């Protein structure tokens, strides 16, 4: 491990970036040399700058339909990015590449494949994304979070769990069940318009008079939500939460109401039951499949976005009014979660680098 040159890639959203950085953190502590390769338009550059991680960018963007001028333009950028990464690798050849997928990862993994550089891929959703599916066959290891991924045709996946930020892992170990019911509502770093429009109103149901609510609206929605609902008792609205605040929110939550993307790994880490409303436009409907695995384990309730709002209201009440059900869900989630996921991935990277 000491001196191993590791390239991280994945983005440009936090759901791809933070797991890659967590693997990088642990690998770095064990002596690896880190570089993050990503897109100019994604979030990865700013995050790496704050952490002091070397970052190299290129003009990648999501690949849109090739039936449109926008699609051909995006393909042009992806091919240009691939050429740039190939040139970079020829000057600074890494021992191994770790990818969490997303549009900015494609050119990096493609370049590694062309040059014979070993790479490992991690998939955090039940149905692998397009970039991950494309390069899975030739990966030294293809790891995943969900059991569902193990049955996807054409893949040879290994379930290792999810790399979760160290500060969240430590906070989860200190979580205790408290007497006060708190519902934590969020829809990812940018918020979820549907949850923002529905949950504050249903919180006024008389059955929730003793419940506290913490709602992360997303920065662009905060002012409007605060103006409309900020004066309601026991209803706190925040535009976003940093890692420390996120950890505190999970620690205090009796129930999470959210979309069903990468945050499910964090919910499992803290052992919190959830009511999940999958994003209906998610690629390959992967959020629905994520939520379905949780519902099948009896740790969550899956609510379709088009269902009557009363169904969502009743689902929330059913969880917060049944303490024994919540405790059983917590036990089940603890069994599903894999606490040493990050180390397992680092071990696979070390093995790949040696071949």
Secondary structure, 3 states (H helix, E strand, C coil): CCCCEEEEECCCCHHHHHHHHHHHHHHHHCCCEEEEEEECCCCHHHHHHHHCCCEEEECCCCCCCCCCHHHHHHHHHHHHHHHHHHHHHHHCCCCEEEECCCHHHHHHHHHHHHHCCCEEEEECCCCCCHHHHHHCCCCCEEEECCHHHHHCCCCCCEECCCCCCHHHHHHHHCCCCCCCCEEEEECCCCCCHHHHHHHHHHCCCHHHCCCEEEEECCHHHHHHHHHHHCCCCCEEEECCCCHHHHHHHHHHCCEEEECCCCHHHHHHHHCCCEEECCCCCCHHHHHHHHHHHHHHCCCEEECCCCCCHHHHHHHHHHHHCCHHHHHHHHHHHHHHCCCCHHHHHHHHHHHHHHC
